Amino acid sequence: MHYTGTIYRPPYEACSALIQATAGCTHHKCKFCTLYEDIPFKFRMSPLSEVEEDMKELSAYYPNAKRVFFTGANPFVLDFDKLKNLAELAKKYFPNAASVGCFARITDIAPKSAEQLKKLRQLGYNGITIGAEAGDDSALSFMHKGFGTKEILAECKKLDEIGMDYNFFYLTGLFGAGRSRQGAENTAAIFNQTHPKIIVSSMLTVFQSSELYQEIQSGNWAEETEIEKLHELKTLIEHLTIPTYFATMGASNCIFIDGNLPTDKNNMITQLENAIKAADEKELRNYRENLRHL
C-alpha cells in the first residue's frame, strides 16, 4: 500500500476501505495545523496507477467493503475528471461499496458546477467531511482558513441542492480567550443555515511548531482555558437547532459526549454542566500539554 506520512481519517470512517488519493494539503496555511509536518512536500495527487494497485491489494483482504474513503487532507480539490476516475476505480474493485468519501475544504467545492457535483453524487461521492472549524469570520480570518462564513453557506447550499451529504469538523477553542461564547453563538447561527449529517468536535491543542504558538508568544492571541472550552461546547449545543448527530471524537477532547440534536440536547447539556462542575483546570491542562499529536 502506498501511504505517505501519518494517515488521518474521521472516526466514523473506521470501517471504510482507506485508499490514498492525495498526500498533504493544498492550503497548508492554517495557523493551528501541524498535521502534515512529516510529509516532505506540500501536496501531491497519487498517480492513478498507484491508486489502482492499492485498491487491487486491499480488495483482496477487504472485498466486501461498504464504503471507500480517499485519504489526504482534501482530495475533493481534484478536478471533476480525476474524481470521476477515482470513483470508477472504486466501483471496479469494491463493487459492494455504496458510497465514496473524502476530506474537503470549502474552497474545493467552489470551482465545481452544480452539474459536476450532481454527477459526482451519482458516481458515489457522499458524506464528504468538511473542515469548517467554525462559523465566525473573525476566527476564520485570524487562523488563515482561506474562506469565511459566506463561502460556507454558499458551497453547502450547492451540496444541499444536489443531494450530496456532508459532515463538519468543528474545532473547540478556535476563538481564543474571552471570545468563546460569542464565537460559539456566531457558529451556531451559521451552522443552523446548513444541513450537516454529522458535526464532530475536536479541541484545539497548540503545538510549539505551529504558527499559532508564535502568535501566543508574541502576545497576539491567548488560548482559552480548558474549562472555557467546555463552556464553549455547551453554548454551541444550546444554540444549534438543526437535526444532526453531534459528537466529541478524538484524543484532543477531554470529555466524550454524543447525541442526536435536537432530541438529546438537554441530556448533552446536563453532561457538560456536570463536567464543568467537576472540572479541575490543572488536571485538564496537564492532559492537554501531554498530548503528543492529534
Buried (B, 14 or more C-beta within 10 A) or exposed (E): EBEBBEEBBBEBBEEBBBBBBBBBBBBBEBBBBBBBEEBEEEBEBBEEEBBBBBBEBBBEEBEEBEBBBBBBBBBBBBEBEBBBBBBEBBBEBBEEBEBBBBBBBBBBBEEBEEEBBBBBBEBBBBBBBBBBBBBBBBBBEBBBBBBBBEBBBEBBEBBEEBEBBBBBBBBBBBBBEEBBBBBBBBBBBBBBEBBBBBBBBBBBBBBEEBBBBEBBEEEEBEBBBBBBBBBBBBBBBBBBEBEBBBBBBBEBBBBEBBBEBEEBBEEBBEBBEEBBEEBEEEEBBEBBEEEEEB
